Amino acid sequence: MRGIVEKIRTKLDVRPFKPFTIFTSDGKAATVKDPAFAWIHPAGRTMYVCSDPTSDADEIIHLMHVTKLAIDSVRQSQNRRNK
């Protein structure tokens, strides 16, 4: 589990930030759109993600259930086209 925590911390710290999605073993997905809306508990077992700061859409993720991390390439390609 320590490896996944370090991978997530790396993704949260990269500049410029690249949005990414966390997939869990129960089939859920949480997208981290901005590092200010994600927080890993100091013990490293859980993580809080607010996917949409304009609503109550938030997730508490048990990091031992993370199955995949994926860069949000659709959003990145849309941003490149809009520039």
ABEGO torsion letter per residue (X at the ends): XAAAAAAAAAAAABOBBBBBBBBBAAGBBBBBABAAABBBBAAGABBBBBABAABABBBBBBAAABABBBBBAAAAAAAAAAX
